[in-house]
Amino acid sequence: MDHAPSTVFRHGWPRVRDWPVWTLPKPLLALLTVVTCGYVVWIGVYAGDFHFRLSNIGLFAALLACGAFSVEMSRRASEPDGVVKDVYAVWELPMVFLLPGLYALIVPAIRLTLTQLLVRRVPVYRRVYTAATIGIGYGTARIVFMSILPVGCHPREYLWSHTSMWLAAAGAGALAQWVINQVLIGAACKLNDPSQPVREQLFGREALHNDATELCAALLVAVGMTISFLTLIIALPLATLLQRSVRHAHLLNEARADSKTGLLNAATWERQAVAEVARAVRTSSPLAVGLLDLDRFKQINDTYGHLIGDEVLRQIADTMTAVLREYDVAGRFGGEEFVMLLPQTRAPDAFKIADRVRARIGRLPIVTSAGERVSVTVSIGVAALDAGSSRELTDLLAAADAALYRAKASGRDQVQMISTSRGLSAVRSPAKDEPIVAAAAIFGPVMRSPEAALATADDFDKAEFDDDFDDEDFDDDEFELPEDGNASTATTSAFAV
């Protein structure tokens, strides 16, 4: 009987050609190879000039034990996905300033081996690259630190005779280590997934605050270790508290975000939207809200499976993040429905943004494992709050939902809009490749249900235009159709918010 070739050796390890590292993009694989090789060579250089001293071993063991305790704390709390923020530099940076360079280079490899064995199993290349980036950062910090101190001085003795200079040199070294680590980790994340929000993860205000606190704590531990090893007894509870604060911040971010798409969840989005609407009303600023719903999403799940359906949701979330502006707020309302908040946005601009999102989603390159392309379209309803109007978020959501209902009823894959003074939509002319703008107004301040608004819009004479409507709002310079995409197929609509 023939047997299929095994992809693992008898002891359970995968064959070299089956290692997950070979599936990485070539630029990322090249970066990983260069950084890892540089790290190994650097260790070899320091090892050639290494001299064994018992006092150094004792200090190294004490700091390593504190790092192992932090690893145990991580095991109990579990390690999160993505870019992981930790406080291990509190114990490892003092080695850079107080011990020969070899110790600082090898400690990341020891610590990450413990993490791999005790906390969480991930592809080995990730641990190797992380150890290499941290080790290179520590090596750079050592070079910067020693280059500032006088040639031939002993770092521990120099501390008490020239404290200010020693602290300045240590601070410069710590900053150099942080820069190297951020650059190498950020480059790897971007090469692996260009859509990943690396800027927020590495350079967000919360992340920078935690990093600064970690480096300051490391300097204090380094100074204290020159006095007595008992400093570790005082520093350990403080470092544990810092680690818990980092984990707490991560848990807060997870609680705010939708786990499947990474966008804000419904509750968090609503809290921000209520504040933005209140601010817009108070300052008489324009604002818009958009509801986005996938067309025939159940059919996609039934045809291609729920895994493809989940991928569609993630791709739509990434598209919204890429198209929307930095101050816009996107969220997932649940199921296949998403929501957009567009501050400081007039009705024509809101329509343009929504139609750009719709067109970009229609071109998503989602392909099944069998090579079949998955066609994805969305319908979007937009409600605009004109400058000087007074409405609440619930009013805008109800109006956007009515516009979304109209978009679904009119054939899907289109944008419908409602503003506080007029209804707007655009279609492509069959004769010219230009958008045709249509507008109509429903008079009366009384709120109506979406069904009543739809009925009123259907009975309204489309030839009647609001005298206050300015067609220049849709000037060609402002309202441009998305490149390589079709215009919205929306028909004329008119509702009052």
N, C-alpha and C positions, 0 to 999 in steps of 0.2 A: 504494500500500500504506500502511495506517495504521500508525503507530508508537506504542508506549506512551510516555506522557510520561516524560521523564527526571527523576530526582530530584537530578541534579547538573548544574552548569554545565559548559561545554565544557572549562574549565581544571581540572576534577576536584573542585572544592569543592562540598559539598552546598548545596542551596537553604536559605534561612533557615528556611522552614517545616518542613524536614526535620532541623534540628539536634537532636541528642539531648537538649539541655537542655529542650525542650518536653515531654518524656516524664516529667519529674520531678514528684513530688507538688507540688501548689500551695503548701503551706506552705514547702517547701524552695525552690521557685522564687522565692517572695517574699523569703525570707531571702537567697538568692544575689543577687537584684536590689538589695536595700537595701544589703547590705555592699559590693558592687562599686561602686555609685553613690557611696556614702560615701567609698570609697577614691579614686575618680577626682576627686571634689570636693576632697578633702584635698590631693592632689597639685597641683591647680590653685591652691589657696590658697598653698601653699609656693612654687610656681613664680612667683607674682606678686611675691614678695619675695626672689627668688634673686639673689645677686651672685656672679659668676664670679671664682674665685681659683685661681691655678695650684697653690699648695701644697695646697689641698683636693683638686684633681683628682688629684695624685700620690698622696695618701693613699687616696683612693677607689679608684684603679686598683690599688694594691698589695693592698688588702683584697679587691677584686673578683677579682683573679687567684688569690688563695688559695681563694676560694669556687669559682672555676672548676675548680681542681685537685680540690677535694672532689667536684664534679660528675663529673669524669672517674673518680674512684675509685668512685663509685656506678655509672657505666656498666660498669665491669669486673665489679662484684659483682652487677649487675642490681638493679632496684628492686622491692621486694616489694609484694604487694597490700594493700589495706586502709589503715589509719592508718600512715603512714610516720614513723618516728623518725629524725632526722638531727642533724648537729652544725653546720649552717651558721650558727647564731647566734654561734658563736665568732668569725666574721669579720664578721658583719653588725651585731651589737650595738655594737661599738666605733664604728661610723659614727654611731649614735644619740648617743653622748656626745662625739665629737670633731669632727663635721662638721655643717653646717647640715641641717635636718630633711628637705629634699628628697632628699638622697642615701639616707637610710635608707628612705624610702618607695618609691623606684624600684628599689632593689637586689633585692627579692624577685621583681619582674616580670622583670628581666634573668636572674636565676638560674633561674627556673622555665621561661623560654623555652629556655635551654640544656638543661635537663633534658628538656623535651618533644622537642627536636630530636635530642639525642645519646643519651639513656638509654632512654626508653620513651614511646611514643605512647599517650596516654589522651584521653578526651573533653576538649576545650579548656576547657569550663566548670569542670572540676575544677581545672585549673591556674589559671584566672582567680580562682576563689574562694579557693584557697589563697594566692595572691599578695596578694589583698585582705585576708584575715585577718591574715597576717603583717605587711603594711604598716600596717594599722590598729594592730596591737600595737606596732610600732616607733614610730608616731606618738604613741600613748598613753605609751609609755616616755619619749619626748622631753619631753612636757608635764610628766610627773611629775618627771623629772630637773631640768628648768630651774626648776620651781616651788619646789624645795627650795634651789637655789643662790641666792645674793643677786642681786637684779635688776641687770642690766648687766654682770655679770662674764663673763670669757672662760673657758670650761670648762677648756681646757688649762693656762692660767696658774693657775687657781684650784686645780688638783689638787695642785701642789707647795707651795702656801702653806697649804692646809687639806685635807690628805689624807684625814683621817677623815670629814669632812663630804662630800667628793666621793665617797668610796666608799659612804657611806650613801645618797646621792642616786642613784648609779648602781645600787646594789643594789635600791632601791625601784623604779626605772624598769624594771629587768630583771624583777622580780617582777610588775609591772603588765603587761608584755608577755606573760609566761607565762600569766597569768590570762585575758587577753583571747583569746589564741590557743586555750587549752583550751576556753573557753566556746563560741567560734564554731565550732570544729571538732567538738566534742562535740554541739552542737545540730544541725549539718548531718548528722552520722552517725545520730543518733536519728531525725530527720525522714525520712531516706532508708530506714532499716531499724530499726524500734523494737526488734527482737530482738538487735541487734548489741551485744556486750559492751563498750561504750564505757568503762565505769568501770574495767575491768581494763586496757584498752589505754592509757588516758590517765592513770589515777591508781593503777595498780599499783605495788608497791614498786620493781620494776626500772625502770619508766618514770620514776618520780619521782627515783630515784637518778641516772639518765642525764641528766635535765633539770637537776638541781641541779649536776652536774659540768659540763655544757655552759655554764651561766650563770656559774659561777665561772671557767672557762677564758676566757670572753668578757671578764670584768672584768680578768683578768690581761693579756690581749692589749691591752686599751684602755690600761691603765697603761703597759705596755711600749712602745706605739707613741708615747707622748709623749717617750720617751727616744731611740729610734732605730728606723728601719725594719728594721734588722737583727734586731729582735725576732721578726719573722715567720719568719726562718730557724730560730730556736729553737722557736717555737710550732707550726710546720707539722708536724714529726714527731709532736708530742704530740697535736695535733688529729687526725692520721691514725690514731693508735693509739686515740683515743677513738671515732672513727668505726668502726673495726674491732670494738671491743668492743660497740658498739650492734648491728652486724650479727651478731656472734657470738651475742648474747642472742636476737636474732630467729630465727636458725637453730636454736638450742636449743628455742625454743618450737615451731617448725615440726616438729622431730624428735619432740616429745612428742605432737603433735596429729595426729588423722586428717585428711587433706587434704580429704576430701569432706564431712565433717560438722562439723569443728571440735572434736569431743570428743576426749578422750584416746585414744591408740591402745592396743592390747591390752597391749603391753609396759609402757608407762608406768602404765596403770591397775593392772596386776598388781603392780608395785612398790609403789604407794601402798596397795593393798589388803592386801598382806602385812604392811606396817607397821601398818595400822589393826587388823587381826585380832590381831596380836601384842599391841598395846596394849590391846585389849578383853579378851583373856584375862588379861593381867597385872593390869588394874585391875578385873576382874570386871564389866565393862560389857556391856550388850546390843549387838548388832550384827546387821545383815541384809545379804544379798547377793541381788540379783535378776537373772535372765536374761530378756531380752525378745527375742522372735523375731516377725518379720512373718509374718502368715498369707498364704499363697499369693502370695509376692512374685514368683516366676517368672511367674505368670499376669499380674501387673501389667506386668512388663517385656515379655512377649510381646504383650499387648493394646495397651498405650499407648506402648511404646518405652522405651529405657533412660534417656532424658533425664527422662521423668516418674518413672521409678524412682529416679533420683538425687535428684530434687526431693522424693520421698517420704522418702528417707533424711535429707535435710537438715531437713525439717519435723519428723520424729520427734525428731531431735537437739535442735532448738530447743524442742520441747514438753517434753522431758525436762529441759532446762536451766531452763525457766520453772517447771515444777512442783516439781522437787526443791529442797531447801533449800541454803543457801550452802555448808554443810559436807559435803553429800553429794557423791559422786564418780561421774560418769557417763562411760562410755567405749564405744567401738565394738569389739566382739570380732572382727568380720570378716563380710563378706557382709551379710546382713540381721539379724544378731544384735547386740544391745546388752547392756550390763551396768551395774548400779547397785550402789554400795556405800553403805549407810545406817548410819553410826555412831550410837551412843547411841540405838538404835531397838529397841523391844520388838516381839515378833511381831505383835500386833494392829495396832500403828502401821505396821509395815512393810507389812502387807497393805493397810491403808488407802491408803498412799502409792502402792503399785503399782497398786491399782485406780483411783486417780485418774489416774495416767499412762495406763492403758489406756483409760479413758473419754474423756480429752482427745484422745488420738490418734484415737479413733473418730469425733470430730467435726471432724477437720482439713478445712479448705475447699480441697482440692486439685482443681483444674479443668484440663482439657486445653485446648489452643488451640481445639478445636472446641466448647468449652463443656460437655463431659461431665464430671460429677463422678466422681472416683476414690475408691472406697470402700476404706478402709484399716483393718484390725484387727490386733491383736497378741495374742499369748499370752505370759504372764509366769509364770515359776517363781521362787519366793522361798524362800530358806533362812535361818532365823533362828538366831542364836547367843544362847541365853539367858544372862543374867548368871550368872557362876560356872562356866560350861561351858568346856571346853578342847578346841578344834578348830583345824585349820589351814585356810588358804584353799582348798586343794585339796578338803578334805572338804565345805566349804560349796558350792563350785562343783559338785561331783558331786551334792549333794543338790538344789541349785537346778535342775540339768539334769534330774534325775529328776522334779521337780515340773513343769518345762516340758514334758517328754514326756507327763506325765499331762494337762496342760492341752490339748495338741494332740490327744491321743487322746480327750478328753472333748468335743470339738466346737469347739475354738479360741475366740478372743475371750474369754478368761477368765484368772483368776489362781488358781494353786495354790500352796500353801505347805507347807513343812516346817520344824519347829523341832527343837531338840535334845531336847525332851521330848514333843512332840506334833505331830500334823498338823492343820492348820487350813484351813478354807475357808468361804465364805459364799455363800448363794443368796438370791434374792428370793422371798418367800412369794407363792404365787398368790392368797392370800386377802387378805393385808395388804401394804401397801407398807413392809415392815420386813425387815431382814436376819435370816435364820435362821443361827445359829451352830452349827456341829457340830465336835466334836473327838474324837479317839481317840488312844490311845498304843500304840506298839509297844515292848514291853519287851525289854531285852537290850542290852548295850553293844557287841555285835559289829557291825562295819560290813558292809553288804551292798551289792551292786550295785544300780543303779536298777531293773533288771528284777525282782530279788528283792524289793526294797522295794515295787514295784507289786503283785506277786503277793500279798505279805503283806497289803497294804492292801485288796485286793479280797476276801480271805478273812476279814477282820476284821469282827466284828459291830458295825455302826455304832451300835447301841443302847448299847454299852459305853463309858463315859466314864472318863477318868483322874480318880481321886479328887483329884489335886492341881490339876486344871484349874479356874481361876476364871473363871466366865462374866462377871464384872465387867470382865474385860479388854476385852470388847467392849461396854462401856457405851455408851448412845446418845450421850453427850456426846463420846466419843472416836472412835467408829466411825460416821462419817457418809458416806453415799453421795454421790458426786460430783453437783454440781448439773447439771441438764439432761442427765444421762446415765443409762444403765441400770446396774443392779448387775451384778457379775460373775456369770456363769452357772456358776461352778465347782461341782462336786459334792463331797461329803465325801471327804477324802483323809487318809491317816495314814501317815507314814513316820518312821523314826528316823535321825537324823544320826549 
